[in-house]
Amino acid sequence: MRTGTPPAPTAPGGAGGPALLLVAHGSRDPRHAATVDALVHRVRALRPGLAVTTAYLDHCAPRIAQVAGRLGEAVAVPLLLNRAFHAKTDIPAALRAAGADLPLADVLGPSPLLLDALDRRLSEAGLPMRTAAQRARTGVVLAAAGSSDPAADTATRALAAAWRRSRGWAAVEVAYASAGGPRVPEALAALRAAGAVRTAVAPYLLAPGRLPDRIAAAAGDAHVLAEVIGAAEEVAVLLLDRYDAALSLAGARRALSA
């Protein structure tokens, strides 16, 4: 289990480079934008000199059309955990509508850094998890938003399986706040049936809002409820990883077409 602060990735070709356009979903809940702002501050602290700008798909300002056209050279990085409808359709369409031919980075998940961030939130919530024996008695619900895209469901379940294997949890069950089930109470019951002595709920969500609140309201039987992943250091590092990978890929494509 990784501990401490993850190292910041090194910028290809220096600390500056094309801007990072962070594309977030947006929410009417002001906690969402506050979390995005905090995450942007972390990214800037990890890589001084890199211009970081935020745009939203919905609910919040500025929108992609208000930002993308004035950025010049930039890389769009989705603040999304899974490659579902927003990543496959909404963001590319919004960039095209804005006339922004920008490299588009991959979504954040899956990544070991997300597991480290989930560990961080569980530990902060008071879950005893330092030893293998403690983790072997604990079952965890990985509570995600939910999606109608089967590939997103597969990715979330694969992450849950990797988390169980790498940490040695008694069990990890996936639950969803929307779309299809199972819901959190069903997942908690499955953990107890699997022999978990202690149970915890870990929201697999990046910012507070309606769905995290729904997960929290359903987690009453759990011993521990963690906070959302939020502006964790691991997420800031991961955003820079995705930015770097997209920038390198765009450079390789330019070299091949030259």
Salt bridges, closest charged atoms under 4 A:
ASP29 OD2 - ARG31 NH2 2.60
ASP58 OD2 - HIS59 NE2 3.48
ASP58 OD1 - ARG63 NH2 3.69
ASP90 OD2 - HIS86 ND1 2.67
ASP116 OD2 - ARG2 NE 3.00
ASP116 OD1 - ARG167 NH2 2.95
ASP119 OD2 - ARG167 NE 2.58
GLU124 OE1 - ARG121 NH1 2.86
ASP149 OD2 - LYS88 NZ 2.80
ASP153 OD1 - ARG157 NE 3.17
ASP213 OD2 - ARG31 NH2 2.98
GLU233 OE1 - ARG42 NH1 2.26
GLU234 OE2 - ARG120 NH2 2.88
ASP244 OD1 - ARG47 NH1 2.77
